[in-house]
Amino acid sequence: MSSLRNAFKRTTHKERAQPLARQRLGILEKKKDYVKRARDFNEKKRRLQNLSERAKNKNPDEFYFGMQNAQIKNGKHVSNDVGASLDMEAVKVLKSQDMNYVNYKAAMESQKISRLQSNLHFLGAEAQNSHTVFVDDEEKMMNFDASEYFDTEEALVSRAYNRPRKDGLYENAVTSSLKKVVDKVNKKRDSAYRELYERIEREDGLRAVRGELQLQKDLAGKGRKKRVKKAKEGQPAIYKWKTERKR
């Protein structure tokens, strides 16, 4: 019987819409909407009652030291307390931690620069020496062919590095796309040199920061000092301490 009951179409119960005379009031509120609105209203009412009770039971002579660093601005509670000031010993410890971090980053940059320089060997730079080829007579000198002598392609003659012979080029089937290979190698080389230049600049900046932190640490110490030279771009100021006799 249950299967037969499900075979017939049941009546579709639709929600009652807002009457035409009340269309100006918007969508007709359902019970679930009313429940949400009622809970929100009661929660606000409870909060107002609690605040009212606290205001009635407040002691007018109440005082605590936090009131000296707080005030009401535009109806909002604003605290003027910036926190407890640190003593000189704590400041020195923080400065030393900052300098240790800067030294760590500078050491990392120095290692990466050394690795890049060892891999690049300043490829493509102007050669400091020359490759001299000796021939038997003047006729061979006039008809000298560098590509034939070095057994390589003409596009690779001017390169002092990575200059394979023709046999290797033919075996690897690179001759047809030799220009593309050369362009790709040059692009990688330029990218590596650009990275090396950026890392050298970053290392110089870290060295300047390290010098400034060291200067601040020295200035926080004891002893009378006098500034000898003002700070310049990338260079901290120079101070001279008065010599004191050590006991």
Helices and strands as residue ranges (DSSP letters): H 2-7, G 20-25, H 31-56, G 65-69, E 70-73, E 76-79, H 88-120, H 138-142, H 146-150, G 154-156, H 166-171, G 175-177, H 178-219, E 225-229, E 238-241
